[in-house]
Structure formats: structure tokens, C-alpha cells
């Protein structure tokens, strides 16, 4: 009996060329797996796309001195050409900068808000008086207050892997050289992961037959030791998906890329179904309890996926 399988591959950022490590780490293994299952007669949908938003993309545009949309389009078109040249058999290679992805991501935000999993809160964020704007995420670096790494980003430390609170960063500095920084209040939406922690733990414990032991074990140990804490899912940026709240203060903010990018695993099948003339076909991979999903991602993203997109 044939199986219904979704092959979801890591989405490359539109801020740098794809290198051999990217290909051999996720795209090629995903393609081999998809081809194998097609040969077995299984119904396979293999998807990915360009991760088009966030500070990695805007910083790349800043360095190149070009409009961010122009830079994004250049990388996106280059990725499509590369995958065609090397023969990766994606059923759909899309982008997070599409009308469909905007709609699905905003619908997800509103559903979480309606069900009580989002809340608003003011927090201290780094602000550049000389630039006249808040500097989120990669725009600020400093020393990690957990492990001492001197080049930690304000939102995450690449050495210890911990999500950081920007105001606790030691010796913060603007990566753009925008002079002295100061902490100012700004309002954001937070995903209350603490409410979801019991369900996430229960889900992971129930997946022992479907996930690798190391993935489940490491994820559960981290949840047990640190817990799942609320996480900001909006940013003070003008490039990205608008926050779907009709109030003036949200017009200058967008959905955080780490929140909306993983929604691409859902929005891409929806887009594929629409393009295929089978509008509801995506449900075969997402609603069908017998369907299987296989994610080809970097090991540094495992905990993020198991805790926020299990």
C-alpha cells in the first residue's frame, strides 16, 4: 500500500549564495529520499523555498547598497536556477515573500491570538539615536551573558545556541556602526510557549517510533532544564509580513522571520495545491493522520523545530 509523504527541506536565506555544504546537508539528501519513495510508488510532495525576510536579508542589502527587494529577488532567482541545473526534483520551490505565504502566516497569527496563545508586552530593545530606529537581532552584537561568546547576536548566541534577551547582552554594539546605543521601550507580540509546554512534551514523548532518539532526548532534556519561555514574534522592521493588527503602532512592525518562515511547511503545500488545480489537495499531507513528514534540516535548528514547530 502506498504512503503519502511530505519531504520538507530547509529554506535557504536570501542573503548569500548556496554552497556545497547547503546542497549536501539538506537539499541532496532530501532529493535522494524523495526519488527513492517515488520509485517505491509512494505519493511524495517535496517542497522548500527562499527564506526571504529578517535581518540577514536586510543586512545583506545594506552591505550591497541596494534595495532589499532587489537583493532578495536576485538570490531567489539564482537559487531556482541552481536547483534546476543540478536536477533537484522539487514539486514546488517557492518563497516566503508571496501573497499566499503572507495570508497563511497572518491567519496563523490571528488563530493563535484568538485562542489565547499571544499577548502584548513592552520590552527594552536597543535603539540607535543616530539612525533614528530600533536595531533588532543581527544589527546588534555583544558578549553572551550565558557563555561569554564575544560575537553573540542580540537575539541568539551561535556558540551556546541559547535564545537571548537583548537587554542583557554585554557590551552591545551596532554591527552597522551606528554609534552609541540605548535601551528604549517598544511593544511586541509574544507567543506564550509556556502554555504549550505540557502538550509539546506529551507530543515528543509519543513520537518515539517516528523521531530519532537523540532528537527526542535532547529536546526533552532542554525543555526539562530550561522550560519553554514566551518568545517575541514581531520585530521593528519594514521588510517582511505586516502584523495583522489594525492599530497605528503596528504599521512599522513585521512578523519575526523565525515565526513565519516555518509556516512555509504549511503554506507551500497550500500553494502547490492551488497551482495544481486541486485546491484542497494539501490536506492529504496535513490533515490525513496516515501521512508522514520528513524534515531535512541542520542539527542547529532541531530544538527550534521540536519546540515551536513539532
C-alpha positions as CSV (number, residue, x, y, z in Angstrom):
1,X,0.0,0.0,0.0
2,X,1.4,3.4,-1.0
3,X,2.2,6.1,1.6
4,X,1.6,9.8,1.5
5,X,4.9,11.6,2.3
6,X,5.8,15.3,2.7
7,X,9.5,16.0,2.2
8,X,10.3,19.4,3.8
9,X,13.8,20.8,3.2
10,X,15.4,23.7,5.0
11,X,14.7,27.0,3.4
12,X,17.9,28.9,2.2
13,X,18.2,32.6,3.3
14,X,18.2,35.2,0.5
15,X,21.4,36.7,1.8
16,X,24.2,34.6,0.4
17,X,25.0,32.1,-2.4
18,X,24.2,28.5,-1.7
19,X,27.4,26.5,-1.1
20,X,28.3,22.8,-1.3
21,X,27.5,22.3,2.4
22,X,23.9,23.5,1.9
23,X,23.4,21.1,-1.0
24,X,24.9,18.1,0.6
25,X,23.5,18.8,4.1
26,X,19.8,19.1,3.2
27,X,18.8,19.5,-0.5
28,X,20.6,16.5,-1.9
29,X,19.6,14.1,0.9
30,X,16.0,15.3,0.6
31,X,16.0,14.8,-3.1
32,X,17.5,11.2,-2.8
33,X,14.9,10.3,-0.3
34,X,12.1,11.8,-2.4
35,X,13.3,10.0,-5.5
36,X,13.5,6.7,-3.6
37,X,10.0,7.0,-2.3
38,X,8.6,7.9,-5.7
39,X,10.2,4.8,-7.1
40,X,8.5,2.7,-4.4
41,X,5.2,4.1,-5.6
42,X,4.6,6.4,-2.7
43,X,2.8,9.7,-3.1
44,X,5.5,12.3,-2.5
45,X,5.3,16.1,-2.2
46,X,8.8,17.7,-1.9
47,X,8.8,21.4,-1.0
48,X,11.0,24.3,0.1
49,X,11.6,27.9,-0.9
50,X,13.6,31.0,-0.3
51,X,13.6,32.4,3.3
52,X,13.1,36.0,2.2
53,X,12.7,38.1,5.3
54,X,14.5,39.1,8.5
55,X,17.7,40.9,9.4
56,X,20.0,38.5,7.4
57,X,18.4,39.7,4.2
58,X,18.2,43.4,5.1
59,X,21.8,43.5,6.3
60,X,22.9,41.9,3.1
61,X,21.1,44.6,1.2
62,X,22.7,47.3,3.4
63,X,26.2,46.0,2.7
64,X,25.5,45.8,-1.1
65,X,23.9,49.3,-1.1
66,X,20.9,48.0,-2.9
67,X,17.1,47.9,-2.2
68,X,16.2,44.9,-0.1
69,X,13.6,43.6,-2.6
70,X,16.1,43.7,-5.4
71,X,18.7,41.7,-3.4
72,X,16.0,39.2,-2.4
73,X,14.9,38.7,-6.0
74,X,18.4,38.2,-7.2
75,X,19.2,35.5,-4.7
76,X,15.8,33.8,-5.2
77,X,16.1,33.6,-8.9
78,X,19.7,32.3,-8.6
79,X,18.5,29.6,-6.2
80,X,15.8,28.4,-8.7
81,X,18.4,28.3,-11.5
82,X,20.9,26.4,-9.4
83,X,18.4,23.7,-8.3
84,X,17.2,23.3,-11.9
85,X,20.8,22.9,-13.1
86,X,21.7,20.2,-10.6
87,X,18.4,18.4,-11.0
88,X,16.8,18.7,-7.6
89,X,13.3,17.5,-8.1
90,X,11.2,19.9,-6.0
91,X,7.5,19.7,-6.6
92,X,7.4,23.3,-5.6
93,X,10.2,25.8,-4.9
94,X,8.5,28.9,-3.6
95,X,9.3,31.9,-1.4
96,X,8.1,33.4,1.9
97,X,7.7,36.7,0.1
98,X,4.5,35.6,-1.7
99,X,0.8,36.6,-1.3
100,X,-0.1,33.0,-0.3
101,X,2.6,32.8,2.4
102,X,1.5,36.3,3.7
103,X,-2.1,35.1,4.0
104,X,-1.3,31.8,5.7
105,X,1.2,33.3,8.2
106,X,-1.2,36.1,9.1
107,X,-4.1,33.6,9.5
108,X,-1.8,31.6,11.8
109,X,-1.1,34.7,13.9
110,X,-4.8,35.5,14.2
111,X,-5.7,31.9,15.2
112,X,-3.0,31.9,17.9
113,X,-4.3,35.3,19.1
114,X,-7.9,34.1,19.1
115,X,-7.0,31.0,21.2
116,X,-5.1,33.0,23.8
117,X,-1.6,32.0,22.9
118,X,-0.4,35.5,22.1
119,X,0.0,38.5,24.4
120,X,1.4,42.1,24.1
121,X,4.2,43.4,26.2
122,X,6.6,46.3,26.2
123,X,10.2,45.3,26.4
124,X,13.6,47.1,26.3
125,X,15.2,46.9,22.8
126,X,18.4,48.5,21.5
127,X,17.8,51.8,19.7
128,X,20.2,53.9,17.6
129,X,19.7,57.6,18.1
130,X,21.9,58.4,15.2
131,X,20.0,56.1,12.8
132,X,16.6,57.0,14.4
133,X,15.4,53.4,14.7
134,X,15.4,50.2,16.7
135,X,18.1,47.7,15.8
136,X,16.8,44.1,16.1
137,X,18.6,40.8,16.1
138,X,21.7,40.7,14.0
139,X,22.0,44.5,13.9
140,X,23.4,44.3,17.4
141,X,26.2,42.1,18.7
142,X,27.9,41.8,22.1
143,X,29.1,39.3,24.7
144,X,26.7,36.4,25.5
145,X,25.7,36.7,29.2
146,X,25.4,32.9,29.4
147,X,28.6,31.5,27.8
148,X,30.8,34.6,27.3
149,X,30.9,34.4,23.5
150,X,32.0,37.9,22.3
151,X,30.2,37.9,19.0
152,X,26.7,36.9,20.1
153,X,23.7,38.4,18.3
154,X,21.2,40.2,20.4
155,X,18.5,37.5,19.8
156,X,20.6,34.4,19.9
157,X,24.1,33.1,20.7
158,X,25.5,30.9,17.9
159,X,28.0,29.3,20.3
160,X,25.7,28.0,23.1
161,X,22.6,28.1,21.0
162,X,20.5,29.9,23.6
163,X,17.8,32.5,22.8
164,X,18.9,35.7,24.4
165,X,17.2,38.7,26.0
166,X,18.6,41.7,24.1
167,X,18.8,44.0,27.1
168,X,21.1,41.5,28.9
169,X,23.7,41.5,26.2
170,X,27.1,42.6,27.5
171,X,29.0,45.4,25.7
172,X,26.4,45.8,22.9
173,X,27.5,47.4,19.6
174,X,25.7,48.1,16.4
175,X,27.0,45.9,13.5
176,X,26.3,48.9,11.2
177,X,28.5,51.3,13.1
178,X,25.5,53.5,14.0
179,X,27.2,54.9,17.1
180,X,26.2,54.6,20.7
181,X,23.1,52.5,21.6
182,X,20.5,53.0,24.2
183,X,17.6,50.9,25.6
184,X,14.1,52.0,24.8
185,X,10.6,50.6,25.3
186,X,8.9,49.0,22.3
187,X,5.7,46.9,22.2
188,X,5.7,43.4,20.7
189,X,3.5,40.3,20.5
190,X,4.8,37.2,22.3
191,X,4.0,33.6,21.7
192,X,3.3,32.1,25.2
193,X,5.1,28.8,24.8
194,X,4.8,28.1,28.5
195,X,1.1,27.4,27.9
196,X,2.1,24.9,25.2
197,X,4.9,23.2,27.1
198,X,2.8,20.3,28.5
199,X,1.4,19.5,25.1
200,X,4.8,19.8,23.4
201,X,6.4,17.4,25.9
202,X,3.5,14.9,25.5
203,X,3.8,15.1,21.8
204,X,7.5,14.4,21.8
205,X,7.1,11.5,24.2
206,X,4.5,10.0,21.9
207,X,6.8,10.2,18.8
208,X,9.4,7.7,19.9
209,X,8.6,5.4,17.0
210,X,8.8,8.3,14.5
211,X,11.7,10.5,15.6
212,X,15.3,9.7,16.3
213,X,16.1,9.0,20.0
214,X,18.7,11.8,20.0
215,X,16.2,14.3,18.7
216,X,13.6,13.5,21.3
217,X,16.1,13.0,24.1
218,X,18.0,16.3,23.6
219,X,14.8,18.2,23.1
220,X,13.1,16.9,26.2
221,X,16.2,17.4,28.3
222,X,16.4,21.1,27.2
223,X,12.7,21.6,28.0
224,X,13.0,20.0,31.4
225,X,16.1,22.1,32.3
226,X,15.1,25.4,30.9
227,X,11.3,25.2,30.2
228,X,9.6,26.8,27.2
229,X,9.5,30.5,27.6
230,X,7.4,33.2,25.8
231,X,9.1,34.4,22.7
232,X,8.6,37.7,20.8
233,X,7.2,37.0,17.3
234,X,7.2,40.6,15.9
235,X,10.1,42.9,15.0
236,X,10.7,46.6,14.4
237,X,11.4,46.3,10.7
238,X,9.8,47.4,7.4
239,X,10.7,44.3,5.3
240,X,8.6,41.3,6.0
241,X,5.0,40.3,6.7
242,X,2.9,43.0,8.2
243,X,1.4,42.4,11.6
244,X,-2.3,41.9,11.0
245,X,-3.5,44.3,13.7
246,X,-5.3,47.5,12.7
247,X,-3.6,49.9,15.1
248,X,-1.0,52.6,14.2
249,X,1.9,51.3,16.3
250,X,1.9,48.0,14.3
251,X,2.3,49.6,10.9
252,X,6.1,49.8,11.4
253,X,6.5,46.2,12.6
254,X,6.5,42.8,10.9
255,X,6.2,39.2,11.9
256,X,9.5,37.7,13.2
257,X,11.2,35.6,10.5
258,X,11.7,32.7,12.9
259,X,7.9,32.7,13.5
260,X,6.7,32.9,9.9
261,X,9.4,31.0,8.0
262,X,8.5,27.6,9.4
263,X,4.9,28.2,8.4
264,X,6.2,27.7,4.9
265,X,6.0,24.0,5.6
266,X,2.2,24.5,5.5
267,X,1.9,27.4,3.1
268,X,4.0,25.7,0.4
269,X,1.6,22.6,0.1
270,X,-1.3,25.0,0.0
271,X,0.3,27.0,-2.8
272,X,1.2,23.7,-4.7
273,X,-2.4,22.6,-4.4
274,X,-3.7,25.9,-5.8
275,X,-1.2,25.8,-8.7
276,X,-2.2,22.1,-9.4
277,X,-5.9,23.0,-9.7
278,X,-6.6,20.8,-6.7
279,X,-7.3,23.5,-4.1
280,X,-7.9,21.1,-1.1
281,X,-5.2,18.6,-2.0
282,X,-2.8,20.0,0.6
283,X,-5.0,18.4,3.3
284,X,-3.8,14.9,2.1
285,X,-0.4,15.8,3.6
286,X,-1.5,17.9,6.6
287,X,-4.9,16.6,7.8
288,X,-4.6,12.9,6.8
289,X,-3.5,11.1,10.0
290,X,-1.7,8.4,8.0
291,X,0.5,11.0,6.1
292,X,4.2,11.2,7.1
293,X,6.5,14.2,7.2
294,X,10.3,14.1,6.9
295,X,12.3,17.3,7.5
296,X,15.8,17.7,6.2
297,X,17.3,20.5,8.3
298,X,20.6,21.5,10.1
299,X,21.1,20.0,13.5
300,X,21.4,23.5,15.0
301,X,17.7,24.0,14.2
302,X,16.5,20.8,15.7
303,X,15.3,22.2,19.1
304,X,13.6,25.2,17.4
305,X,11.6,22.8,15.2
306,X,10.8,20.3,18.0
307,X,9.7,23.1,20.4
308,X,8.0,25.6,18.1
309,X,7.0,23.5,15.1
310,X,6.7,19.9,16.3
